[in-house]
Amino acid sequence: MPEVVVYLLEGRTPEQKKGLMKDITDAVVKNCKVDVGAVTVSIMETTKANKAKAGVPFSERK
C-alpha cells in the first residue's frame, strides 16, 4: 500500500492540490504496478512563518 507525503508551503488552491494528488497517484499506479485504490497521498502544509531557509522564515523572504 504505497503512501506518499508531500510537504508544501501554504498558498495553493484546493484545485492545485487536488491535481497534484491525482498526478502523484497516477505516477505511483504506473510505476509501482498497484491498484489506484491502494495509493494514499497526503499533503502537509506549513505556514510561511513556521518554515525557514538559511535561517530566514519564508514569511520574511522576498
DSSP file (Angstrom, degrees, kcal/mol; ACC not computed):
  #  RESIDUE AA STRUCTURE BP1 BP2  ACC     N-H-->O    O-->H-N    N-H-->O    O-->H-N    TCO  KAPPA ALPHA  PHI   PSI    X-CA   Y-CA   Z-CA
    1    1 A M              0   0    0      0, 0.0    38,-0.1     0, 0.0     2,-0.1   0.000 360.0 360.0 360.0  92.1    0.0    0.0    0.0
    2    2 A P        -     0   0    0      0, 0.0    38,-2.2     0, 0.0     2,-0.4  -0.356 360.0-170.4 -66.3 138.6    2.1    3.0   -1.2
    3    3 A E  E     -a   40   0A   0     36,-0.2     2,-0.4    -2,-0.1    38,-0.2  -0.999   3.3-166.1-131.1 131.9    1.8    6.2    0.7
    4    4 A V  E     -a   41   0A   0     36,-2.7    38,-2.7    -2,-0.4     2,-0.5  -0.964   2.5-162.3-119.2 131.2    3.3    9.5   -0.5
    5    5 A V  E     -a   42   0A   0     -2,-0.4     2,-0.5    36,-0.2    38,-0.2  -0.962   6.1-166.5-114.7 128.1    3.7   12.5    1.8
    6    6 A V  E     -a   43   0A   0     36,-2.8    38,-3.2    -2,-0.5     2,-0.5  -0.954   8.0-152.1-116.3 128.7    4.2   15.9    0.2
    7    7 A Y  E     +a   44   0A   0     -2,-0.5     2,-0.3    36,-0.2    38,-0.2  -0.895  25.1 168.8-102.0 124.7    5.3   19.0    2.2
    8    8 A L  E     -a   45   0A   0     36,-2.2    38,-2.2    -2,-0.5     2,-0.2  -0.960  36.5-114.5-133.2 149.1    4.2   22.3    0.8
    9    9 A L  E     -a   46   0A   0     -2,-0.3     3,-0.4    36,-0.2    38,-0.2  -0.548  50.5 -94.5 -71.8 150.2    4.1   25.9    1.9
   10   10 A E  S    S+     0   0    0     36,-2.4    -1,-0.1    -2,-0.2    37,-0.0  -0.160  93.1  75.9 -59.2 158.8    0.6   27.3    2.3
   11   11 A G        +     0   0    0      1,-0.4     2,-0.2    -3,-0.1    -1,-0.2   0.309  55.7 121.5 123.1  -9.2   -1.0   29.1   -0.5
   12   12 A R        -     0   0    0     -3,-0.4    -1,-0.4     1,-0.1    -4,-0.0  -0.588  61.4-116.2 -84.1 150.0   -2.0   26.6   -3.1
   13   13 A T     >  -     0   0    0     -2,-0.2     4,-2.3     1,-0.1     5,-0.2  -0.389  25.0-110.2 -77.4 159.6   -5.7   26.4   -4.1
   14   14 A P  H  > S+     0   0    0      0, 0.0     4,-2.4     0, 0.0     5,-0.2   0.869 120.9  54.7 -56.3 -35.6   -7.8   23.3   -3.5
   15   15 A E  H  > S+     0   0    0      2,-0.2     4,-2.4     1,-0.2     5,-0.2   0.901 107.0  49.4 -65.5 -41.2   -7.8   22.7   -7.2
   16   16 A Q  H  > S+     0   0    0      2,-0.2     4,-2.2     1,-0.2    -1,-0.2   0.921 113.1  46.6 -63.5 -43.8   -4.0   22.8   -7.4
   17   17 A K  H  X S+     0   0    0     -4,-2.3     4,-2.5     2,-0.2    -2,-0.2   0.894 111.6  51.3 -66.9 -39.5   -3.7   20.3   -4.5
   18   18 A K  H  X S+     0   0    0     -4,-2.4     4,-2.2    -5,-0.2    -2,-0.2   0.923 110.8  48.6 -63.1 -43.8   -6.3   18.0   -6.0
   19   19 A G  H  X S+     0   0    0     -4,-2.4     4,-2.6     2,-0.2    -2,-0.2   0.893 111.3  50.1 -62.3 -41.0   -4.4   18.0   -9.3
   20   20 A L  H  X S+     0   0    0     -4,-2.2     4,-2.6     2,-0.2     5,-0.2   0.928 110.6  49.0 -63.5 -45.7   -1.1   17.3   -7.6
   21   21 A M  H  X S+     0   0    0     -4,-2.5     4,-2.3     1,-0.2    -2,-0.2   0.885 112.3  49.0 -63.0 -38.1   -2.6   14.4   -5.7
   22   22 A K  H  X S+     0   0    0     -4,-2.2     4,-2.7     2,-0.2    -2,-0.2   0.938 112.0  47.9 -65.2 -47.8   -4.2   12.9   -8.8
   23   23 A D  H  X S+     0   0    0     -4,-2.6     4,-2.1     1,-0.2    -2,-0.2   0.900 113.1  47.9 -62.3 -41.3   -0.9   13.2  -10.8
   24   24 A I  H  X S+     0   0    0     -4,-2.6     4,-2.4     2,-0.2    -1,-0.2   0.929 111.5  50.9 -64.4 -44.5    1.1   11.6   -8.0
   25   25 A T  H  X S+     0   0    0     -4,-2.3     4,-2.6     1,-0.2    -2,-0.2   0.932 109.9  49.8 -57.7 -47.3   -1.5    8.8   -7.7
   26   26 A D  H  X S+     0   0    0     -4,-2.7     4,-2.3     1,-0.2    -1,-0.2   0.891 110.7  50.1 -59.9 -40.3   -1.3    8.1  -11.4
   27   27 A A  H  X S+     0   0    0     -4,-2.1     4,-2.6     2,-0.2     5,-0.3   0.893 111.3  48.0 -66.4 -40.0    2.5    8.0  -11.3
   28   28 A V  H  X S+     0   0    0     -4,-2.4     4,-2.7     2,-0.2     6,-0.3   0.921 111.7  49.9 -66.9 -43.3    2.5    5.6   -8.4
   29   29 A V  H  X>S+     0   0    0     -4,-2.6     4,-0.9    -5,-0.2     5,-0.6   0.933 115.5  43.9 -58.8 -46.5    0.0    3.3  -10.1
   30   30 A K  H  <5S+     0   0    0     -4,-2.3    -2,-0.2    -5,-0.2    -1,-0.2   0.928 122.7  34.3 -65.4 -47.1    2.0    3.3  -13.3
   31   31 A N  H  <5S+     0   0    0     -4,-2.6    -2,-0.2     1,-0.2    -1,-0.2   0.743 124.1  39.9 -87.5 -24.3    5.4    2.8  -11.8
   32   32 A C  H  <5S-     0   0    0     -4,-2.7    -1,-0.2    -5,-0.3    -3,-0.2   0.461  98.0-131.1-103.2  -3.4    4.6    0.6   -8.8
   33   33 A K  T  <5 +     0   0    0     -4,-0.9     2,-0.3    -5,-0.3    -3,-0.2   0.926  58.5 137.6  54.7  49.9    2.1   -1.6  -10.7
   34   34 A V      < -     0   0    0     -5,-0.6    -1,-0.2    -6,-0.3     2,-0.1  -0.823  60.4 -93.1-120.9 162.6   -0.6   -1.2   -7.9
   35   35 A D    >   -     0   0    0     -2,-0.3     3,-2.2     1,-0.1     4,-0.3  -0.472  34.6-119.8 -71.7 145.2   -4.3   -0.6   -8.0
   36   36 A V  G >  S+     0   0    0      1,-0.3     3,-1.4     2,-0.2    -1,-0.1   0.824 112.0  62.7 -56.4 -33.1   -5.4    3.0   -7.7
   37   37 A G  G 3  S+     0   0    0      1,-0.3    -1,-0.3     3,-0.0    -2,-0.0   0.605  94.9  61.3 -70.0 -10.5   -7.3    2.2   -4.5
   38   38 A A  G <  S+     0   0    0     -3,-2.2     2,-0.4     2,-0.0    -1,-0.3   0.549  85.9  94.0 -89.6  -8.8   -4.0    1.2   -2.8
   39   39 A V    <   -     0   0    0     -3,-1.4     2,-0.4    -4,-0.3   -36,-0.2  -0.729  51.0-172.9 -96.9 129.8   -2.4    4.6   -3.1
   40   40 A T  E     -a    3   0A   0    -38,-2.2   -36,-2.7    -2,-0.4     2,-0.4  -0.975   0.6-172.5-118.1 132.6   -2.6    7.3   -0.4
   41   41 A V  E     -a    4   0A   0     -2,-0.4     2,-0.4   -38,-0.2   -36,-0.2  -0.992   3.1-172.6-124.7 128.3   -1.3   10.8   -0.9
   42   42 A S  E     -a    5   0A   0    -38,-2.7   -36,-2.8    -2,-0.4     2,-0.5  -0.962  11.4-152.9-120.8 138.0   -1.1   13.3    2.0
   43   43 A I  E     -a    6   0A   0     -2,-0.4     2,-0.7   -38,-0.2   -36,-0.2  -0.950   6.4-163.0-109.5 123.4   -0.3   17.0    1.7
   44   44 A M  E     -a    7   0A   0    -38,-3.2   -36,-2.2    -2,-0.5     2,-0.3  -0.916  12.1-158.1-105.9 110.5    1.3   18.6    4.8
   45   45 A E  E     -a    8   0A   0     -2,-0.7     2,-0.4   -38,-0.2   -36,-0.2  -0.705   5.1-163.3 -94.0 141.4    1.1   22.3    4.6
   46   46 A T  E     -a    9   0A   0    -38,-2.2   -36,-2.4    -2,-0.3     2,-0.1  -0.961  21.7-119.9-120.6 137.4    3.3   24.6    6.5
   47   47 A T    >   -     0   0    0     -2,-0.4     3,-1.2   -38,-0.2    11,-0.2  -0.434  26.0-118.9 -70.8 152.8    2.7   28.3    7.2
   48   48 A K  G >  S+     0   0    0      1,-0.3    11,-1.5     2,-0.2    10,-0.8   0.779 114.7  57.5 -64.6 -25.8    5.4   30.6    5.9
   49   49 A A  G 3  S+     0   0    0      1,-0.2    -1,-0.3     9,-0.2    -2,-0.0   0.709 104.9  52.2 -75.2 -19.9    6.1   31.8    9.4
   50   50 A N  G <  S+     0   0    0     -3,-1.2     2,-0.4     7,-0.1    -1,-0.2   0.222 102.7  63.3-103.8  14.1    6.9   28.2   10.5
   51   51 A K    <   -     0   0    0     -3,-0.8     7,-2.8    -4,-0.1     8,-0.4  -1.000  61.0-175.2-139.1 138.4    9.4   27.3    7.8
   52   52 A A  E     -B   57   0B   0     -2,-0.4     2,-0.4     5,-0.3    -3,-0.0  -0.936  15.4-157.8-132.9 154.0   12.8   28.8    7.2
   53   53 A K  E >  S-B   56   0B   0      3,-2.1     3,-1.8    -2,-0.3    -2,-0.0  -1.000  87.5  -3.2-129.5 130.3   15.6   28.6    4.6
   54   54 A A  T 3  S-     0   0    0     -2,-0.4    -1,-0.1     1,-0.3     0, 0.0   0.820 132.3 -59.5  56.2  32.2   19.1   29.7    5.6
   55   55 A G  T 3  S+     0   0    0      1,-0.2    -1,-0.3    -3,-0.0    -4,-0.0   0.456 114.5 113.8  81.5   0.4   17.6   30.7    8.9
   56   56 A V  E <   -B   53   0B   0     -3,-1.8    -3,-2.1     2,-0.0    -1,-0.2  -0.922  68.6-123.5-109.9 119.4   15.2   33.2    7.4
   57   57 A P  E >>  -B   52   0B   0      0, 0.0     3,-1.9     0, 0.0     4,-0.6  -0.253  18.9-123.6 -56.7 144.5   11.5   32.4    7.7
   58   58 A F  G >4 S+     0   0    0     -7,-2.8     3,-0.7   -10,-0.8    -9,-0.2   0.792 111.2  66.2 -61.3 -26.3    9.7   32.3    4.3
   59   59 A S  G 34 S+     0   0    0    -11,-1.5    -1,-0.3    -8,-0.4   -10,-0.1   0.702 106.0  42.6 -67.3 -18.0    7.3   35.0    5.6
   60   60 A E  G <4 S+     0   0    0     -3,-1.9    -1,-0.2   -12,-0.3    -2,-0.2   0.453  93.5 101.2-105.2  -4.1   10.3   37.4    5.6
   61   61 A R    <<        0   0    0     -3,-0.7    -3,-0.0    -4,-0.6    -9,-0.0  -0.525 360.0 360.0 -82.4 149.9   11.8   36.3    2.3
   62   62 A K              0   0    0     -2,-0.2    -1,-0.1     0, 0.0    -4,-0.1   0.411 360.0 360.0 -88.0 360.0   11.2   38.5   -0.8
